[in-house]
Amino acid sequence: MTDGNNCYSLKGAVYGVYNSSDKLVQTLETDENGYAKSGGLPQGTYSVKEMSSSPSYKIDVASYDVTVYSDSTSTVNVTEVPQNDPVSVLVGKIDKDTTEAYKQNGATFEGAQFEIKYFDNLNGDSSGTPVRTWVYETNANGEIHPMTQNPVSGDETFKDTFGDVVFPIGTYTIQEIKAPTGYLVNNTIETRIITEEPGSDEHVDTYNQVTTPEQVKRSDLSFSKKFSNTGERGKNIPFLLTSNSTGESHFAT
């Protein structure tokens, strides 16, 4: 998730070094490799605590004890956990005419496909090559739930420390590439940015769900009736039109 990712950096985490009386004696800031070195400390036992995390990582609330000996270097190794968004609902569809998540007769919200592209920046730039791309398909309710739905194609998904599918900090574009039955493709490209939330939680909640209005397909029907004895077209003759799929009927003249 973080290797070569411009949205994450090990540089800039600040750690405090506390003596046995819990007094802050030094502060350390990590470099781009996540390394920081203290100045000369008297021999003794110290605790090291993270005071602020580096970009897009959660703050570590643990305290690490270390004993400093004269004429030797003591090392504290810590693991940084990247923040991410589980995104419960990636996309939700509504009918453009009804403005509700209620499909019209003969149409369905299920089976629409959306292409999701991930870019490792926080300024909404989607002009370059995406880091990863996925295609997801909507369920019967017209929604995409990435935690329980696998993409139908694309790259490997990202996982958190629990093994669940998540989306890293960065920019995303979401575009419908296949419409469900009875609707037209809405090819509007939506951009979303997942940002960090400074704190001790691995998961953030900064994704703004995409709601896509669907335009139902419509067609015109043209026909005429002629009298067999004269060949002339009839006027104002009512016809009953019935849908084979829904049973809905309407009169036309």
JOPE-V660557 format. One record per residue. N is the residue number from 1. RES is the residue in one letter. PHI is phi as a letter, one per 20 degrees, with the letter a starting at -180 (* if undefined). D_FIRST is the distance of its C-alpha to the first C-alpha in Angstrom with 1 decimal. Layout:
BEGIN
n->N res->RES phi->PHI d_first->D_FIRST
n->N res->RES phi->PHI d_first->D_FIRST
END
This chain:
BEGIN
n->1 res->M phi->* d_first->0.0
n->2 res->T phi->d d_first->3.8
n->3 res->D phi->f d_first->6.0
n->4 res->G phi->m d_first->8.5
n->5 res->N phi->e d_first->7.2
n->6 res->N phi->f d_first->10.6
n->7 res->C phi->e d_first->10.0
n->8 res->Y phi->c d_first->9.0
n->9 res->S phi->b d_first->11.7
n->10 res->L phi->e d_first->13.3
n->11 res->K phi->f d_first->16.6
n->12 res->G phi->o d_first->19.0
n->13 res->A phi->f d_first->18.6
n->14 res->V phi->d d_first->22.3
n->15 res->Y phi->d d_first->23.8
n->16 res->G phi->d d_first->27.4
n->17 res->V phi->d d_first->29.6
n->18 res->Y phi->d d_first->32.4
n->19 res->N phi->e d_first->35.5
n->20 res->S phi->f d_first->37.3
n->21 res->S phi->e d_first->38.9
n->22 res->D phi->m d_first->35.5
n->23 res->K phi->e d_first->36.3
n->24 res->L phi->f d_first->33.7
n->25 res->V phi->d d_first->34.7
n->26 res->Q phi->b d_first->31.8
n->27 res->T phi->c d_first->28.6
n->28 res->L phi->c d_first->25.8
n->29 res->E phi->c d_first->23.0
n->30 res->T phi->f d_first->20.1
n->31 res->D phi->e d_first->19.7
n->32 res->E phi->f d_first->16.7
n->33 res->N phi->e d_first->16.3
n->34 res->G phi->m d_first->16.4
n->35 res->Y phi->d d_first->20.0
n->36 res->A phi->b d_first->23.1
n->37 res->K phi->c d_first->26.7
n->38 res->S phi->e d_first->29.6
n->39 res->G phi->f d_first->33.1
n->40 res->G phi->f d_first->35.9
n->41 res->L phi->d d_first->36.1
n->42 res->P phi->f d_first->39.2
n->43 res->Q phi->g d_first->39.1
n->44 res->G phi->q d_first->38.0
n->45 res->T phi->d d_first->35.3
n->46 res->Y phi->c d_first->32.7
n->47 res->S phi->c d_first->29.7
n->48 res->V phi->d d_first->26.5
n->49 res->K phi->c d_first->24.8
n->50 res->E phi->f d_first->22.0
n->51 res->M phi->e d_first->23.7
n->52 res->S phi->b d_first->21.0
n->53 res->S phi->e d_first->17.2
n->54 res->S phi->e d_first->15.4
n->55 res->P phi->g d_first->13.8
n->56 res->S phi->m d_first->11.4
n->57 res->Y phi->d d_first->11.6
n->58 res->K phi->f d_first->14.1
n->59 res->I phi->f d_first->17.4
n->60 res->D phi->e d_first->18.4
n->61 res->V phi->e d_first->21.9
n->62 res->A phi->f d_first->22.8
n->63 res->S phi->d d_first->25.6
n->64 res->Y phi->d d_first->25.7
n->65 res->D phi->e d_first->29.2
n->66 res->V phi->b d_first->30.1
n->67 res->T phi->d d_first->33.5
n->68 res->V phi->d d_first->34.6
n->69 res->Y phi->d d_first->37.3
n->70 res->S phi->f d_first->39.6
n->71 res->D phi->l d_first->38.9
n->72 res->S phi->b d_first->35.5
n->73 res->T phi->d d_first->31.8
n->74 res->S phi->d d_first->30.0
n->75 res->T phi->c d_first->26.2
n->76 res->V phi->d d_first->23.9
n->77 res->N phi->d d_first->20.4
n->78 res->V phi->c d_first->17.9
n->79 res->T phi->d d_first->14.4
n->80 res->E phi->e d_first->12.3
n->81 res->V phi->d d_first->10.4
n->82 res->P phi->f d_first->8.0
n->83 res->Q phi->f d_first->9.9
n->84 res->N phi->a d_first->9.3
n->85 res->D phi->d d_first->12.2
n->86 res->P phi->f d_first->13.6
n->87 res->V phi->l d_first->15.9
n->88 res->S phi->f d_first->19.0
n->89 res->V phi->c d_first->20.7
n->90 res->L phi->e d_first->19.0
n->91 res->V phi->c d_first->22.4
n->92 res->G phi->c d_first->26.0
n->93 res->K phi->d d_first->29.1
n->94 res->I phi->c d_first->32.5
n->95 res->D phi->e d_first->35.8
n->96 res->K phi->f d_first->36.8
n->97 res->D phi->f d_first->40.4
n->98 res->T phi->e d_first->40.2
n->99 res->T phi->l d_first->37.2
n->100 res->E phi->c d_first->36.2
n->101 res->A phi->e d_first->34.0
n->102 res->Y phi->c d_first->37.1
n->103 res->K phi->f d_first->37.5
n->104 res->Q phi->e d_first->40.9
n->105 res->N phi->g d_first->43.2
n->106 res->G phi->n d_first->42.3
n->107 res->A phi->d d_first->38.7
n->108 res->T phi->b d_first->35.5
n->109 res->F phi->e d_first->32.0
n->110 res->E phi->f d_first->30.5
n->111 res->G phi->n d_first->29.0
n->112 res->A phi->f d_first->27.7
n->113 res->Q phi->d d_first->24.6
n->114 res->F phi->c d_first->22.0
n->115 res->E phi->e d_first->19.6
n->116 res->I phi->d d_first->16.3
n->117 res->K phi->d d_first->14.6
n->118 res->Y phi->d d_first->11.5
n->119 res->F phi->c d_first->12.0
n->120 res->D phi->e d_first->10.2
n->121 res->N phi->b d_first->13.4
n->122 res->L phi->d d_first->15.4
n->123 res->N phi->d d_first->18.7
n->124 res->G phi->m d_first->18.6
n->125 res->D phi->f d_first->18.9
n->126 res->S phi->c d_first->18.5
n->127 res->S phi->e d_first->20.7
n->128 res->G phi->e d_first->18.4
n->129 res->T phi->e d_first->16.5
n->130 res->P phi->f d_first->13.6
n->131 res->V phi->f d_first->10.1
n->132 res->R phi->b d_first->10.6
n->133 res->T phi->c d_first->13.8
n->134 res->W phi->c d_first->15.2
n->135 res->V phi->c d_first->18.8
n->136 res->Y phi->d d_first->19.8
n->137 res->E phi->d d_first->23.4
n->138 res->T phi->f d_first->25.3
n->139 res->N phi->e d_first->27.2
n->140 res->A phi->f d_first->30.9
n->141 res->N phi->e d_first->30.4
n->142 res->G phi->m d_first->28.6
n->143 res->E phi->c d_first->25.2
n->144 res->I phi->d d_first->21.7
n->145 res->H phi->d d_first->20.1
n->146 res->P phi->f d_first->16.6
n->147 res->M phi->f d_first->16.6
n->148 res->T phi->c d_first->19.7
n->149 res->Q phi->d d_first->19.8
n->150 res->N phi->e d_first->18.0
n->151 res->P phi->f d_first->17.7
n->152 res->V phi->f d_first->20.8
n->153 res->S phi->a d_first->19.0
n->154 res->G phi->o d_first->16.0
n->155 res->D phi->f d_first->12.7
n->156 res->E phi->f d_first->10.8
n->157 res->T phi->e d_first->9.5
n->158 res->F phi->e d_first->6.4
n->159 res->K phi->c d_first->8.0
n->160 res->D phi->e d_first->8.9
n->161 res->T phi->f d_first->11.1
n->162 res->F phi->e d_first->13.9
n->163 res->G phi->n d_first->12.5
n->164 res->D phi->e d_first->12.9
n->165 res->V phi->f d_first->11.4
n->166 res->V phi->b d_first->9.8
n->167 res->F phi->c d_first->9.0
n->168 res->P phi->f d_first->6.9
n->169 res->I phi->g d_first->9.4
n->170 res->G phi->q d_first->11.1
n->171 res->T phi->d d_first->13.9
n->172 res->Y phi->c d_first->14.8
n->173 res->T phi->d d_first->18.0
n->174 res->I phi->c d_first->19.7
n->175 res->Q phi->b d_first->22.8
n->176 res->E phi->f d_first->25.3
n->177 res->I phi->d d_first->26.1
n->178 res->K phi->b d_first->28.5
n->179 res->A phi->e d_first->30.9
n->180 res->P phi->f d_first->32.2
n->181 res->T phi->g d_first->35.8
n->182 res->G phi->n d_first->38.3
n->183 res->Y phi->c d_first->36.1
n->184 res->L phi->e d_first->35.3
n->185 res->V phi->f d_first->31.8
n->186 res->N phi->d d_first->30.5
n->187 res->N phi->e d_first->28.6
n->188 res->T phi->f d_first->27.8
n->189 res->I phi->e d_first->24.3
n->190 res->E phi->e d_first->22.8
n->191 res->T phi->d d_first->20.2
n->192 res->R phi->c d_first->18.2
n->193 res->I phi->c d_first->16.1
n->194 res->I phi->e d_first->14.0
n->195 res->T phi->d d_first->14.7
n->196 res->E phi->f d_first->14.3
n->197 res->E phi->c d_first->17.1
n->198 res->P phi->g d_first->18.3
n->199 res->G phi->q d_first->19.1
n->200 res->S phi->e d_first->18.4
n->201 res->D phi->e d_first->16.7
n->202 res->E phi->f d_first->13.1
n->203 res->H phi->e d_first->13.7
n->204 res->V phi->d d_first->15.1
n->205 res->D phi->c d_first->17.6
n->206 res->T phi->c d_first->17.6
n->207 res->Y phi->e d_first->17.3
n->208 res->N phi->d d_first->20.8
n->209 res->Q phi->g d_first->21.8
n->210 res->V phi->e d_first->23.2
n->211 res->T phi->d d_first->26.8
n->212 res->T phi->d d_first->28.3
n->213 res->P phi->f d_first->32.1
n->214 res->E phi->d d_first->33.5
n->215 res->Q phi->e d_first->36.9
n->216 res->V phi->f d_first->39.1
n->217 res->K phi->f d_first->40.8
n->218 res->R phi->c d_first->44.5
n->219 res->S phi->c d_first->47.3
n->220 res->D phi->e d_first->51.0
n->221 res->L phi->d d_first->53.8
n->222 res->S phi->c d_first->57.0
n->223 res->F phi->b d_first->60.2
n->224 res->S phi->b d_first->63.9
n->225 res->K phi->c d_first->66.9
n->226 res->K phi->d d_first->70.2
n->227 res->F phi->f d_first->73.6
n->228 res->S phi->f d_first->74.8
n->229 res->N phi->e d_first->78.4
n->230 res->T phi->d d_first->77.8
n->231 res->G phi->m d_first->74.3
n->232 res->E phi->e d_first->73.7
n->233 res->R phi->f d_first->70.4
n->234 res->G phi->e d_first->70.6
n->235 res->K phi->c d_first->69.7
n->236 res->N phi->l d_first->68.2
n->237 res->I phi->e d_first->67.6
n->238 res->P phi->f d_first->65.0
n->239 res->F phi->c d_first->62.3
n->240 res->L phi->e d_first->60.1
n->241 res->L phi->d d_first->56.5
n->242 res->T phi->c d_first->54.5
n->243 res->S phi->f d_first->50.8
n->244 res->N phi->f d_first->50.5
n->245 res->S phi->e d_first->47.0
n->246 res->T phi->d d_first->47.7
n->247 res->G phi->n d_first->51.6
n->248 res->E phi->f d_first->51.7
n->249 res->S phi->c d_first->54.9
n->250 res->H phi->b d_first->56.2
n->251 res->F phi->e d_first->59.5
n->252 res->A phi->c d_first->59.8
n->253 res->T phi->c d_first->63.1
END
